[in-house]
Amino acid sequence: MEEPYNFQQHSYCMVIHMDNKFITFKSFLNKLEGYPSKKPYPQKGRACITYSPEKTILDWGEKLTFRAKEDDTYVNNFLDKLYYIFKKGKSNRDENDEFLLQAISDFLRLQLNNSVEYREISNKNPNAFHYVFIVPSEWSYEIREDLIRPIFVHSKIISKDDHKDRLLFFTDLESTFCFLQDKTYAKVKGTTQVFRKGEQVILCRAGFHRNGTLSVKLDLIEPQQSLVDDVYDATLFPKVLQSIAVSMTPDYFRKSVRIFLKTKLFPKSATNCKDDTINKIAEHILNEFSKPKYLRFCKATDYSEKTLFNNVDIKEWNLTEAQTETLKSISISDICEEIDDHILKAIKILLQHNFGKRRTLILVHECYSSAKQPVSPLILWLNCFLEIKKHQSSYTLMLITHNFESSVSVFISKLMTGAANKAAEVLISSNMHALPFIMPKNPLEIEHDSPYSIFLDSKKPNVVINIDISFKSTLISYSLLNDKGEIEKIYYNSYLTGNMQLPALGAFFEVMDVETLKVKNQIISFLEKCLNKDLNRFKKYDRQIEKKREKPNSKRILQKIGSKQMSDFFFKRKETLMPEIETIFNNTVHSIDKNSTYIQQPKYVKTFLMMYLAYLNRVIFNRLPDHLNSSTATSNKNIGYVFSIEKMLLDNVIGSKKSFKELIFASEMIHKNDDSKKIRILPQGKCLLPLIRRFFELDIPLRSYFVLAQLRKNYVQLTLNQVVTVPSIAGGENNPSSIILKDEVIQIENMYDSLVTYIWHHVTENEDLVQLCDTHYKSGFENLFSLKVKEEFFKNFKKYIKDNILGNHSTNLSMNDIKMINLTCKCTCRIHLSVRDIIKIAFKPVLRGIITILSASFVNTSLFGTYKDIPHLFIMIYFNHNLHFQNVLANLLSKELDNSIEEKKLETKYFILSDFPDHLFQPKYSQKPFSYESFQVGALHQASRETYGFTVTQFKRGYKKITPLYRDRVTVSMATEVKENYVFTLLKKGDAIYSCGIDKTFYLEKQVRLVDRKNLRTGKSNRERICISLYKLKNLNDIKQNETVPSDVNSWDKVKEFSQELEIPGFQYASNIPIMISMRPKAYSSSLEFSVKIVGQDFVSSEENHVNVGEPLTLAPF
């Protein structure tokens, strides 16, 4: 497959349109939107050129100061002459034809270079532009390559060696059709709903020439899937089934009106007709039809019955009383009914083989082909004619008439917007299929961007310690590596812990709206007495959350505890404190009782986690053999720590990878200055791709997507990955890897609660499952299913499921053995169910609900529905710990997936990893650890290919410019005065792009002048307008974060200007204005979405406040 063209090497897209009279061109920044708002009208010039007898160029574009001589050669009407040359054929061209091609080539080059913008940009970068040429839809396809491309090459606008896609061709019909689907325009005009794939549309394009002639192009169109169908939400392509062109001159229309009047006013004999009178009446009708007021109506039917002579003095025409009455009864619709119907005949010919279908007719007024002149009477006639005549046919014609416009007006700017939008779709498709660009970094740059993550000076790890932390368990392993990086010795979790189960963090935390630490009071006492300075160290996190009311016992306990101030941090007293810490965590009973407390302050959470990490480090090295545990042995080894952390734990308890690194250093697990120890922090499931290759012997193509679904007890985690390649350290073939594009957590009802709920409902509806005790056998089922019994049954049955079906101590299952389970402890009433019954009654519907969530995510546009093709789904089961039941669950999931995928018509293959996730990711002998190479060259991550910045402009009362006072943080005491046109950096080239995006919040000081103090006293509003301009910066890769640089037209491209208006109540006027600039990656379109808002205010319009910028997949090591 041919490598797609790299459009990103060009900064601009130049759209060119030419007709017989004019050439029009406009450059668009290579972003993924059409015509920018508040931009000047496209540049336009006369399409002509003059040569001297010696063939020297004297003038082009008809300058006012130039006067041609008699023997000069004047060339115009380029389009007609080009098509004439094409029809002659290449073998029949003469020297006049060659001269014409040379003239058009010269004119194109001179006209473009006459643009100051184009000339300055091209001189600095000849590769700055790629081009779109709009060709007439009636032209043959071959003319593009036979004539137009050679003209561009000959004019040196492009090179003959350039890729063909540097010059794209779209017809005027395709450009118009694309513009009519433009989201911004469609939102205002309401045109999108008329275009549906496969439903035919009649596009009626009306153009008016200088002499007033109406030309009508009728195209029967069947919208088809876009030519770039891999682009999400791409515009439909207009497949033309048939075309017909008709025309009407003003003289013909005038003549038809006179004939109509003669017939109406002199029905018996035309001999008595006075031509002078008929001409005056006809001119009055033409004048009425030329009034633009009628075009402001919603529909032609709103004015079609309007009479034309009710308020007109007609005495001077000397008509009889009968003629006067007849004349006063004539309406606009009468004129449209009676005058020439050859356009209707053309429509019937257009549809002669396609009767009986429902169609939409769209009337487009091609203003770009019309000379500037008063409104033609033929416009009103055509609007009304099409509306009236649709009822006389067996098919339905609908005229799109919205917002007081009787036709869709397509000006040259709109035509060029349609072409630019089409080019943007081609650009998106190219970006999506291009090979990822890997941005090189040296080791020092990687270490700077991602501290403590790689070994420098060509060192490599010879020990890898894996620490897998989730709410339900913590697993550790210690792997010794040989010189090749292969594992030669593994100390697994069972060895390092002495077969003791490490305390899981789920025993200490509840994740509600705020993470909550739930521990016995003695632990809080220990933290406050022995780790007081560490509590103060992490106190900074307390300011980052809204204070929550603690439970009463927590408040009471904290008042009782005396906190003795300690002079040293934990790392200085570690050896003294570790025995007590080990005692805390080695106590396997962590039940919450009346002597326990719930606390939400982050400083307690962070300090507890620091203590937990110190405990894990002690566990690892306590059990190692002496030759590995001595200080000398440890210092001589390069140790790589790999932390694999559950997403919910990382996001809701720890906070971030940065926070976790801080905890690691505070716990003394690793010293900041220790070059022999490095850290890698990964979300659980990150290293899945090598396992897939090994487990399923499956090769997933480069740049393809796959989803990993992690099924847990309380939630489903869905992670969208994209396959990339990592350059091999030793050279040779690159290694496949993956990057995370989107990571979503979907909360579900607790698995055990759901299972028991289904069982309870089934038992209450099928009483024969209950074996009654003697008491209830006599009294019946009265009060047997009370709320108290239900509560107790839920508790008993959840324990049964955990111990006998899903628990890690469950024995081999006998599917058909009947189990007797007590309903309550107050009597001997029991239910009798087999495991097979429980599967049918409870597990199947619960798993069906989970699979519904999975399959729905592939079509839900807020999740993965925007991605056209996700060929693979991998499922890992975390909620089960019974090895014998894992295959049963896999089979159940498989059946539900088959049904759901077929129902939603997905083309996705699924794979269920039936092994336990804990086992899958354990290190294996004679294999390299998954993270081995990342400790030497870093791990690939999506990065920004460009540097982006923004400027701030502030206006008082909407128009008076004032100097903004800027604060990077609300806590900064002194505001910075922003110089005009100075740029702040937002995203630097090579910065990591995270799936959640980035949010940059800054503050502008609200400024009050003396003239505004009256408003402050009265409480009236002051209005401010803030403009944020987004720029793509050039040659500024070394700029520091938060550093400003002066504006220079040659150092940036303006992407978009965002305008925010803020009406501020006077009493709040002294506060700061918080403004947020957000960036979100959109991998499905290879773009970045930037948006601006004032914090606390909703977007007025999403189109006005966001912009998509093309950003091909770029990777960099971190």
N, C-alpha and C positions, 0 to 999 in steps of 0.2 A: 504494500500500500504506500502511495506517495506521501511523503511528509507534508503536512499542511503548511500553507504559507504563513510566515511570521509577520502578522500585521503590526505587532507591537514595536517593530523597529521604526515605524513611522509615528510621528506625533500627531499628524493631522490627516483628515480625509477631505480631499477637495472634490466637491460635487460640481459638475459642469453641465449646463443645459444650453443648447443652441437651436435657434429656429432661423427662418430666412431673414429676419430683421435684426435679432439681438443675440448676444452671448451673455449668459449669466453664470456666475460662479460664486461659490461660498465655501470657506474652509470650516470644518468641524473638528474640534478636539476629539482624539480617538477614545471617546468614552461611549458608554453603551446607551446613549439616548439620542434623540433627534435634535431638532433645531433648538439651541439654547435660548432661554428666555432673555428678554431685554437685550437682544443683540441687534446690530444695525442690519438694514435690509441688504440682501446679497448685492454684490457689485455687478453692474450691468453696463454693457457697451454695444454700440452698433456693430453688427457683423459685416464688416466690409474692409477692404484694403486697396490702396492705390499705389501703382508702380510707375516709374518713369519709363520712357522708351528703352532705356538701358537696363531695365528690370531692377532698378534701385527702388527700395521702399521709400515712398514719400509720406504716406499717412496711413493710419488705420483707425477705425472707429469714428471717422468723420469729425475730426477736431474742428471747432468753430473758426479757428484762425487759418485753416488750410483752404486754398482755392485750387482745384484741379485745372490743368491745362487740357487743351483739346486732344493732344496726342498722348496723354497719360492713359494708363490702363486701369480701369476701375472694376473691381471684382466684388460682387455681393450675391445674395440669394444662395448661400453656401449649401443649404440642405437639399434644395431641389436639384442643384447641379451635381452634388455628390451622388444622389440616387440615380441620376441620369448616367453618370459614368459607370456606376455599378451595373446597371441594366445593359450597358453596351458590352460588358465583359472585358476581362483583362487583356485578351489578345487583340481587341479592337480599339484600344486606347491610342490617341494621337498626342502630339506635343501640346495641344491646347488643354487636353485633359491632365497631362502631367503638370503643366503650369498651374492649373487650378488647384491640384493637390498641394503643390508647393506653396501657393498663396494661402490656403487654409492652414497649412503647417506654420507658415510665418506669422499669420495673424494670431493663432493660438498661443504661440510662444511670446509674442510681443504683448498680447493682452494680459496674460498672466503676470509677466514680469513688470507690467505697468502698475500692478498692485504693490504698494509699499510693503504691506505685511508679507505677501508671498515672496517678494524679492529679498527682503532682509532674512527671512527664515531660510530660504533655499540657498542663499549665499553662504550661510553658516553651516547648513547641513543639507546637502543635495538629496539626502534620503529622507527628508522630513515628511514628505507627502506620499500618500497613495491616492488613487483617483477613481471617481465614479462618473461615467458619461451616460447621460439619459438620452436614449434613442427613441424615435417615433415607433409606436407599437406596430404600425403597418409595414415597417421595413422588414426585409428578409434578414434572417439571422446571420447569414454569411457576410453581410456588409461589415460587421464588426471587426472580423479578422482580416477581411480583404482590403478594407480602406481605412477604417478609423484607427485601429491600432498602429498601422504603419505611419499615419499622420502624427500620432503622439511620439513615435520613435524618431521620426525625421525632425520633429521640432525639439528633440532632445529633452522632452519632459520626462520620458522614461527611456530605458535602454532596451535594446533588442534582447539582451541577456536576462532582463528582469523576468521574474515569475509572472505568469499570465494574470494572476490575481492582483497584481499591483494596479492594474487597470480593470475595473469591473464595469459591466454594462447592465443597466436596467432600463426597461421600456418606460415610457411615460404612463402607460396603463398600470404596470407593476408598482411604480412609485406612488401613483394616486391611490391604488388599492391598499398599499401598505400604510399610507397616511390616514386613510379612513379608518384603519384599525388602531391608530395611535391611541394609547390609553388616555392621555390627557385630553385629546380632542374628542374621543368617544365618550368620555365622562360628561363633557359639556353638551355634545350634540346627540349622543345616544345612537351611534351608528353600529356599534359592535354586534348588537343582537341580530342584525340582518345578515351576517356572514356566518354560515355554518357549513361545515365540511359536507360536500355532496349536494347541498341545496342550491339550485341555480339562481343566479342574480342577473338582472339586466342593468348594465351600466350605461347610462345615457350621458355622454360627454358633449356638452354644448360649448362651442367656441365662436367668438364674434370677431370678424376681421375689420380692418379700418373702414372699408366701404359699407359696413353694417351687415354684411352677409352672415347668416347663421349657418354654421356647419355642425352637424350632429353625427357623432360616431356612436353606433349602437353595438355593444358587445354582449353576447350571451356568455356568461361566465359560470363555471362550476368551481367553487373554492376547493382547493386540494391541500393536502398536507404540505407544509413548507418544504422547500428544497433542502433546508437545513433542519430536518425533523428531529435531530438530537437536541436542539435548543428548546428549553422549556418556554412555553407561552409564545412561541414564534408565530408571526403573522401567517395567515393562510396565503397560498399562492393562487393567482387567478388563471385557471386553465380556460382559455378562450375556445368555446365550441363553434362560434360563428360570429362574423362581424359584417356590418353594413354601414355605409356612410351616405348621408343625404344632406342637402343644403337648401337654403331659401334666402333670396335677396330681399331687401326692403322694397324694391320696386315691384317685385312679384307679390309681396304682401299687400302693398298699397293697391295694386291692380285688383287683387282678390277682394279687398274691402269695398272698392268701388262697384264691382260686379254684385256683391252682396247687397249694397245699398240700392242699386238700381232695381234689383229683384224685389226688395222689400217695399220701396217707396213707389215704384212704377211697375206693378205686377202685370198689367195688361199690355202696356206698350212702352217701349223705351224711347219712342220718338219724342214724347213730351218731356223727356229728361233733360235737365239743364246741367251740362258737364261742369260748369263753374260751381253750381250749388253742390253737386256730388263731391267735387274736389274739396270744397271747404268742409263739408261734413266728414269726409274721409280724413282730412288733416286733423280735425278735432279728435277723432278716434285715435289716431296715431299719437297725438299729444297726450291723451289720457293713458294710453298703454305705456308711454315713456315715463310716467310719474313713478318714482321709486317707492312712494308710500305703500303701494299694493304689495311690494315684495317684503314688507315688514310683517305681513299677516302670517299666522301659523300655517294655514293651509289655503290652497287656491279656492277651495269651496267657501272660504270666509268672504271672498270678494267676487266670486264668479257671477253671483246674481245681482250684483250692483248695476243699476241702469246708468247709462253714460250721458243722458241729456236732461235729467230732471231739473237741474239747477242752471240750465244754460239758456241764454236769450237767443231764441232761434227765429225771431221775427224777420231778421234781415234775409233769411233764406227763402221767404215768400212761399211757404208750403201750405197746402190745404189742411183743413182741420183733421182729416183722416190720416194724412201723411205725418202731421205733427204728433198725433196719438201713437202712430206706429213707431216713429223715431224715438219718442220718449219711453217706449217699452223695450227698446233694444238694450240688452245687458252684455256684459263681458262674455258670458258663456255663449250667447248667440253668435258672437264673432268667432269664438273658438269652435263651435259646433259646425259652422258652415264653411269656414275657410279650409283650403287644401288639406287633405288627410293623407298625403303620401308618406308622412312619418309613421302613421298608424299602419299603413300597408307594409312599410319596412319592418315594423315590429312583428307583424304577422308572418312575413317571409322568414324572419329570424327564428320564429318559433314553429314553423310549419310542420316539423317532424317531432315537436315536443309539446303537443297540446295536453291539457288536463292537469298540469303540474302547478302548484302554487309557487309564485315567484315574487321577488321584490324588485321594483325598479327604483334606481337611485339616479337622480338628476344632478349631474356635476357641472357647474359652471367653470370652465377652464379660463380663469382670468389671466393666466400667464400668456395665453395666445391672443388676448384681446388688446387692441390699442386703447389708450385712454380717451374716452369719449362719453357723451351722455348715455343714460340707460337706453338700450335698444328696445323698441316696442316688441321685438320678437321674443325677448326674455319672458315678459308677462304672458304673451300668447302661448309659449311653449309650456310654461308652468301650468297654466290653466287647461291647456289642451290635453296634456298627459293625465291630469287629474280627472277630467270629464270623460275622456274616451275609455278609461279603464273599465267602466261599467258596461260597455258595449261589446265586450269580448268574453269568450268562454273561460278565460284565464284571469287571474287576479294580478293586478299591478298595484303596488303600494308606493307612494311617493314619500320619501323621507323628508319630513318638514318639521324641524325642531327650532326652538328658540327664535321664533319670528323670522325664519328664513325659509323661503320656498324652494331653495336649492342649496346644495353644498358647494360653496365657493372655494375653489382650489387656486390660490395665488402661487406665484413662483416660489415663495419661501416655503409654502406647504408642500409643494411638489418636491423640493429639495430635501425637506424634512423626511418625506417618505423614502426617498433614495438613501439618505443617511441612515435611517432606521434599518433599512434592508442591509446596508453595508455593515451595520453594527451586528446584525444577526450572523452574517458571514464571519465577522471578526470573532464573535463568541464561539462559533463552531470551530474555528481554527484554533483558538486558545484551548478549547476542550480536548482537541485531538493531538495537540503539540506535545512532544516529549517534555517532561518536567526539566526546567533549567536548575541545575545545582550550583548554587553560589559558593565559590571556593572561600574557605577561611583557613588561616593558619592556626596552629594550636593555641597561641596566645590570645587570638581573637575569640576562639571558642571558650576559653577559660574566662575571658572578660565578660562575655555575654551570658555564660552559664557557669558561675563560679563553683569550684570544687567538684567538677564533673569529669575531667579527663586527666590522665597522667601526662606530664610534659617530659621533654628530653628523651623521646623514643622509649619511655618506660611502658611496661604492660603489666596487667594484673597477674599475680600468681596465686591469689586467693580471691574467691567471690563468696560473699556472705549474702544469702537470700533471706529476707524478712518479709513475710506475707501477712498483712494485718487487715482484718475485717472485724465486723461487730461480733461474728460468731466464733472466730478462732484466730490464733496467732501461730504461724508455723515458721521455723527457722532451719537453715541448713548452712553448712560450712564446706566449701569445695576447694580442694587443692588442685592446681593446674600444672601441667608440664610446660616445657618451653614452646610447644606448638599451641598452647591455649586450651588443650583438651583436658577434661576432668580425669584425674587419676585416683583421687580419694574423696569420698563424700562422708561427712558426718551429718546424718539426718536429724530431724527434729526429735525422734524417739531417743537417740543417743544423747543429744545435747541436754535434753530435759530429764533424763533418767526415767523415761516412760511416764513422766508426770505431764498432765495437760496444763499448758500455760493458760493463765487467766485471760479470757477474752474481754475486749473493751466493751462489748455489749452488756457485760455484767455491771459496768460502772456508768453507762451513759444511756439516756433516752433522747432520741432526736424528735423534738416537737417543733414548734415554730422557732425556738432557740435551743441550742444544745444544753442539756441538763446533766450535771454530774450528780450521781446518786451514790453516796458512800456513807459508811458509818462515821459517826461523829469523831471517833478517835483519829481518823485520817485527816479531817479538817483541822483538828487540833495539832497534828503533826506538821501539816503544811504551814500553819500560822506560827508555830513555835520554832520550827527548824529551818524553814525555807522562806522566811519573811522577805528577805531581799530579792529572792526570785519572784515572789508575788508582786513586789514593787516593780521589778523588771517588766513583767507582763501586764502591768496595770494599764499600759497604753492601749491595750485591746478593749478595755472596759468602755472607752469613749466611743467605740465604733458601733455599738448596738444600743438600741433603745432600752432603757432600764425596765426590767420586768419585776412584778411583785413576786417575792419569794414566798414559799410556803411558811406558815407561822412557825413551825418547829425550827426551820433554818434560821429565822431572825432571832428566835430565842436563844438558840445554841451559840450563834456568833456573838451575842452580847455576853454570854457566860464565859466564852473562851478568852483567857488572857493571852495576849500576843507579846511575847518577850522579843525585843528587837535583837536580831542577830547581826553581827558585823561582817559576816562573810557570805558569799554566794555558795550555791551547792557544789560547784566544781572545786572549791577550796576545802570542802568538808566531806567530800564524797565517801572516802574510806570510812570515816566515822559513822556516817548515816546509812551506808549500804546494808548493814545487818538488819536494821529496823525496817528498811524498805523491802528487803527480801522477806521478812516476816509478814509484812502487809500483803504482798502478792502471793506468797506461798500458801497463805490461808485460802483454801479452795472454796470456802463458804462465803459468798458475797451477798447473802440475802439481806433485803432491806427490812428493818424492824423499827420499833419506836425510838431506838437510839440512832437512827440514821437521818440523814438530811439530804435535801435536794438543793442544789445551788447552780445558778446560771452565770455568775460573773466569769468572764473569760479568763481573768488572771488565775482563778482556781483551776479552770479547765486546762490551761496551758501548763501550769506548774505540775499538775497531776500527770499530764502526758510526758513531760520532761522526766519525771520520776519513773514512769513506766518504761521509757526508752533506756534509761540507765539500768533498770532491772534486767531488760532483755540482753543488754550487752554483758552484764555479769553472768547471766545464764549461759551465753555462748562460750565465754572463755573459761568458766569454772570447770567445765567437763572435758575440755580439750586435753589431749596428752601433753605432758610437760614440755616436749620438744617443740610444740606449737604454741604453747601458752606463755612461755617465758618472755620477758621484756625484750631480750635480744632477738629471739625468734620473730616476735611481732614487728620489731623495728626493721628487720631485714626483708620483710615481705611487703609487696604492694597489694593492698587489700581494697577490693571494690565492694561497696555496700549497695545492694539492690533492694529498695523498698517497693513492694507491690501493695497498693492500698486500695481498699474499696472506695468507690466514688462517693457514696453517701457519707462515709466517714471522713474522707478528705475535704469534701465541700462543707459539711454541716458541723463538724467537730473541730478538725484541725484548721480549716480555713483555706489554705493554699499551700502549694509546694514551697514557696518562700517561707511561710510560717513554720512548715515542718523542718526545713533546714535549720532555722533558728532554734528549734527544740532539740535537734540533733547535737548542735554545738553546745547548747546549754547543758545537756545531759552528760557531756564529756564522752559520748560515744566516739566522736571524732573531734580532733583539735583543728582549729582553723588553719594553723600554720604547719600541719602535718601533711607533707607532700606525698606520703606513702599511702594515704587513705583518701578515697574518692567516693562520691555519692551519685546514685541514679534513683530518681523517684518516678515510679510508673503507676498508672491506673491499672487495676486488675483486668487481665485480658489483653493487655497491650501487645504482648509477644505472641499473638495467636497465629500469625501467618506461617512461621516455621513449623508449628504444630500441625497446621492444616496440610502442609506439604508432606509431612511425615505420616500423619494419621490417615489421610484419605488419598494420598498420592495424587494430589490435585494441584495443577498449575493454573493460577489465576492470572489472566493477561495484565500487562502493565496498564495503569490508569483506570482499570475497571474498579467497580465498587463492590463492597460486601458489607453486610450488617451482622454484627455480633449481638445476640440477644442473651442477656444473663437473667435467668429466672430465679428470683429470690423470694423470701417468705413474705415481704411486705411491698415489694416493688419489682418492676421490670426495667432493666437498664438496656437501652438500645443504642448501639454505637455504630455509626456509619464510618467505614474505613475506605481509603483509596490505596491501591497498590502502587508502590514506587520502587525504585532500585537504589541500593546503597553501593557505592564504589568499593570494591574489594581492597583490603589493605595490601594483600600480596599481589595485586594485579589480577589479570584474567577476567573471568566472567563476574559480572556484578551480582550482588545478593539481593533477592527480593525482600522488601520490607513494606510497611504500611504506615500511613499517617491517619490521624483521627480528624474527620471533617465535622462531625456532629455527634454530640453525646447527650442523650435525653434520659431522664428518669421519670417513669410513669408509676405513680402510686397505685397500689391495688389493696383490696381488703386483705387483712392478715390471712395467710393460707389456711391455718388451722381453724380460724373462725369461719371461713367460707365452707370448709369441708364439714364441720360440725353443723352448720346452719342447714346444709342440704340434707344431712342425715336426720336432723330433728324434724324438718318439714315432712320428710318421707315417713318417719315413724308416726307422727301425729295423723297422717292421712291413711296409714296402713296399720291399723291397730293389731292385726294378726301377727305382727312382728314382735309384739310385747308378750312376754311370759309373766302373767300377773302373780303377785304374792297372794296368800290366803285372804288377807284383808280386802284387797282390791278385787279379788275374784268374786267376793260376795257383794261388794258395793259398786263394782264397775269402774269405769274410767273417770269418774267424777273427781276433780282436783288432782288427777294424776299428772296432767300436763300444765301445772301451775308455773308461775314465773320463778318461784324458788326451786322447783324441780328442774326447770329448764337451765337455770344458772348452774346448778350442781352437775347436771348432765353434761353441759358444755365443758366444765372443768374436768370431769372424769374422762370424757371421750377424747378431748385434746391430749390428755396424758396417754391415753391408749394409742392414739395415732403416733405420737412422738416415740413412745417406748416400743411399739410393736410393728410399725409400718415404716415411718420415716426416720427413726432414730438410728444413730451409729452403732447401738448395741442390739439392734433388732436381729432376730435369728432368721434362718431360711423360712420363707413364706410358704404356707400351704394354702393355696387359693380357695379351696372348697371347704376347709374345716370351719365349722360354725363356732363363733366366739360369743360368749354370753357376757354382756356388759351391763352393769347395774345402772338403772336410771337415777337412783338416789340411795343414799346410805340409810335412809329412814325406813326403808322396806326392802324386800327382796325382789321387787319387780325388775325384770331384765329384758333387754332386747337381744335377739339372736341374729347375728349377721356374719357372713363369711367375708373374707378379704375381697373376693370377687364381687359380692354385693356392694361393698363400700366403694369399690372402683366404679361400678356402674352408677350408683346413686350419687356419689360425691365427686370423685376425682374427674370423671368425664366432663361434667358441666363446668367445674372450676377450670380445668385445662382448656376447655372450649372457649371460655371467656378470655383467657390469656392469649390464645392463638388469634382470637378476634382482634385483640389489641395489636398483635404483631403484624397481621396482614393489613389491618387498617393503616398502620404507619407507612406502608408503601404507597398508599394513594392519598394520604392526608398531606396537603401541601405545607402545613406547618411543621411536618416532620420530614418525610423523605419523598413526598409525592412530586416534588419539583425535579427529582432526578429521573431521567427518562428510562434508564436501564440499570437495575441492580440485580445482577445475575445470581448472586449467592447469599444465602442466609445461614448462619451458624448459630446453634443454640447450645447453651451450657446450663445445666440444672444445678442450682446452688441450694435449693430448699430441702433436698433429700440427702440423707446420710446413710441410707441402708443400701449396701452394695447389691443385695438380691433384688431390690425393688427398682433399681435404676433402669434396667432394660424394659421393665413393665411400663414405666413412665415414658421412656423413649418411644415405645410402640403406640401408646395412647396419643402422644404429641404428633407422631407421624400421621396417624389416621385423620386427626383434626386438621392438620396442615394441608393434607391432600384436598380435603373438602373446601377449606377456606381459600386456598390458592386457585382452585378451579372456579369457585364462585366469583372471585374478584378478577379472574382472567389475568393473573400475574404470570410472567414468564421467569419465575425465580425458582432455582433449585435450592432445597434446604438440606442441611446436614446437622444431625444431632450428635454431639459428643457425649457418648454414653458413659465415659469414664468420669470420675469425680474431678472437678477443676483443680482441687488441691493436688491430686496425683499427676495431672497432665503437665503442670508447670514445675514439677520437681526436677532438679538437675539429673542428668543421666551420665553414666560412666562413658568415657572415651568420646564424649561429644563436647563441643565448645558451649559454654553458657550463652544464652541468647544475647546477653548484654556485653559479651567479651569485647567486641570491636568498638562498641560505643564508648568504652573507657579510654580508647586510644584516639579515635577520630570524631567522637561525638555521635549523637543520634540525629537523623534528619527530621526537620520540622518545617512546616510551611512558613515562608518568610516573605516580606514585602520586597518587590522588585524595584520599587520607586521610593523616593522621599516625598512626603506630603506635608504641606504646611498651611497655615491660615492667617488671614489678617482680620483685624477688628476695626470697624468704623462705627461711630456712635453719632446719632442725630438728636437734637433737642426739638420737640414739637414736630418731629417728622421730617424736617428739612434743614435745620441749622446744625452744621457739623461741629462737634465738640471733641476734645481730646479724651479718649477713654483712659480710665484709671484701672489698671489690671492687677488682679491678685491670682497667683497660681493656686493658692489654698486659702480657705476662709480664715485660717489662723494667722496668716501673714499680716503683721501690723501695718506695714507701709505699702501702699499701692504703688505700682510702677506706671509711669506715664508712657503710654503707647505712642511711639512716633508714627506719623502717617506713612502707610504703605510698608511697614515693617512686618516681616513674616515670622510667626511662631512655628516651631516644628511640631508636627502631630504624630507622624509615623516615619521612621528613618528607613532607608534602604538597608535590608538585612535584618530588620527587627522581626521577631517572631510574631506570627499571626495565629491567634488561638481561636478555636472553634466558637467560643463565646464572644469573640470580638473584643474591642477596647472601648472604654468611655473616658473621654477627657473632659473634666469639669473645671471651669475657671470662673472667676467672679469679676464683674465690672461694678465699680462704685457708682451708685446713683448720685448724680450731681445736681445740686440745687443752686440756682442763681438768685440774686436779690429780687428779681422780678417775680420769682415764683413763691416768695414767702407768703404772699397773700393767699395763694392756693393752699399752702400748708395750714394756715390758720383756719380757713374755711372748710378744709377737708376735701376740696375739689381735686380732680385728677390732673396729673401731668403725664404727657405722652412722650415716650422715647422710642426711637427706632434704632435697631442694632443690625448691622450688616456684617455677616461673616463670609469671607471669600475663601474658597478652597483652592489651593494651588498644587500642581505637580512640579516639584523643584528639580532643577537640573544642575549637575556638577557641584552639588552641595552635600556630598556623602559624608563628609567629616564634621558636619555641623553637630553641636552638642544639644542634648535634650533641653528644652526650655530656653534655648538661645534664639535671639532674634537676628535676622539679617535684613539689610535694606533691600528695597525692591529694585529689580533690574529686569527690564522686559525680556532680556535674552537669557535669564536664568530660571524662568518658570513658565508654565502654561497655566492659565486660569481655567479651572474646571467648572466652577459654578459659584454664584453669589446667592447666599441665603439671607433673607430679610425677615427679621422678627420685630413685631410691634408689641410694646408693653405699655399698658395703661396702668399707672401706679397710683393707688390711693395716697393722698398726701401724708397721712399719719405713718405710712410705712416707708416713706421716701428716703430715710437715712440708712436703710439696709442695703446689702449688696444684691446684684442680679446674678444668680447662678445660671450659667450657660453650659450645656453639654453637647459636645461633638462626639458622635458615636460612629464606630466602624464595625461592620459585620461582614465576614467573608461569605460569599455565595459560590460555593464550589460548583454547583450545577450550571452556572453560567460563567465560570472563571472570572469572577468580578469581585470588587469590594463595594459595599454600599456605605456611603457616608450620609449622615443625617445630622441636623442641628435642631435643638429645641431649648427653650427656656425651662429649666427644671420646675416642675409643678404645673406646666401648661401643656395641653394637648396640641398635637399638630393641627394647624388650620387646614392643611391639605398635604397629604403624603407626597404628591408629585412636586409641590413647591419646596418641600423641606428635605428631600433626599436626592441623591444622584448615584448612579452605578458607574463605576470606573473599571474598565477592562484590566485584569491582573492575571496573566497566565500563571499556571502553577509553578511556583519558585520554591526551591528547597534550600535549606542551609543547615549545617551541623550546629548543634547546641549541646 
